[in-house]
Amino acid sequence: MQLDNATIKRLKGIGHELKPIVMIGNKGITPTITEEIDRALTDHELIKVKLPAGTKEERDIIGAELAKAANASLVHSIGRMALLLRKNPNANPKLSNLARHAQ
């Protein structure tokens, strides 16, 4: 999904307040991590993921791989945090970060 600059700015603002839901360890991307990210995106639509330590290039690759594996968009990646988005038309408004922060 292609995001325009205004949307990215709004999503980054929402993401700033979020705590990481999934933390990736030294084992990297495992099937369990992928399942948890899929579940979290289904419930919350916009999630923050804590990436393992490494160079910026390694973290960028991991963020892109996570987005691809979860069929999501990588909104932003800074430091060890990545912000992923996958819209769910049937999202629970009480769980969805997008619905809770709608203007």
C-alpha positions in Angstrom: 0.0 0.0 0.0 1.4 3.4 -1.0 1.1 6.0 1.7 1.2 9.8 1.0 3.2 12.2 3.2 0.3 13.5 5.1 -0.8 10.0 6.0 2.7 9.0 7.1 2.9 12.1 9.3 -0.4 11.3 11.0 0.6 7.6 11.5 4.0 8.6 12.9 2.1 10.8 15.4 -0.1 8.0 16.5 2.9 5.6 16.6 4.8 7.9 18.8 2.4 7.2 21.7 2.4 3.4 21.2 4.5 0.9 23.1 6.2 -1.9 21.1 3.8 -4.9 20.9 6.4 -7.4 19.5 10.0 -7.5 20.3 12.4 -9.4 18.0 15.3 -11.2 19.7 18.6 -12.5 18.4 16.9 -15.4 16.6 15.4 -12.9 14.2 12.2 -13.5 12.3 10.7 -16.8 13.3 7.3 -18.3 12.5 6.1 -17.5 16.0 7.1 -13.8 15.5 5.3 -13.7 12.2 2.2 -15.2 13.7 2.2 -12.7 16.6 2.7 -9.7 14.2 -0.1 -11.0 12.1 -2.4 -11.3 15.1 -1.4 -7.8 16.4 -2.0 -6.2 13.0 -5.4 -7.8 12.7 -6.4 -6.4 16.2 -4.6 -3.1 16.2 -3.9 -2.2 12.5 -0.9 0.0 13.5 1.8 -1.5 15.7 5.3 -0.7 16.8 7.9 -3.5 16.7 11.2 -3.5 18.5 14.0 -4.7 16.3 17.2 -6.5 17.4 20.5 -4.6 17.7 22.5 -4.3 14.5 23.5 -1.9 11.9 21.0 0.4 10.3 21.1 -1.6 7.1 20.3 -4.8 9.0 17.4 -3.2 10.8 16.0 -1.8 7.6 16.2 -5.2 6.0 14.4 -6.8 9.0 11.7 -4.1 8.9 11.1 -4.7 5.2 11.0 -8.5 5.7 8.5 -8.1 8.5 6.3 -5.9 6.4 6.4 -8.4 3.5 5.8 -11.4 5.7 2.8 -9.8 7.3 1.4 -8.2 4.1 1.7 -4.8 5.8 3.3 -1.5 5.0 6.4 -0.2 6.8 5.4 3.3 7.8 8.6 4.3 9.5 11.7 2.9 11.0 13.9 4.8 13.4 16.6 3.3 15.7 15.4 -0.1 16.9 11.7 0.6 16.3 9.6 -0.1 13.2 6.0 1.1 12.7 3.8 -1.3 10.6 0.4 -0.7 9.2 -2.2 -3.1 7.8 -5.8 -1.9 7.6 -8.5 -4.2 8.7 -12.1 -3.3 7.5 -13.5 -5.4 10.3 -11.3 -4.0 13.1 -12.6 -3.8 16.7 -12.8 0.0 17.4 -11.8 -0.6 21.0 -8.6 -2.3 19.9 -7.7 -0.5 16.7 -5.1 2.2 17.2 -6.4 3.9 14.0 -10.0 4.0 15.3 -9.0 5.2 18.8 -6.9 8.0 17.4 -9.3 9.1 14.6 -10.0 12.8 14.3 
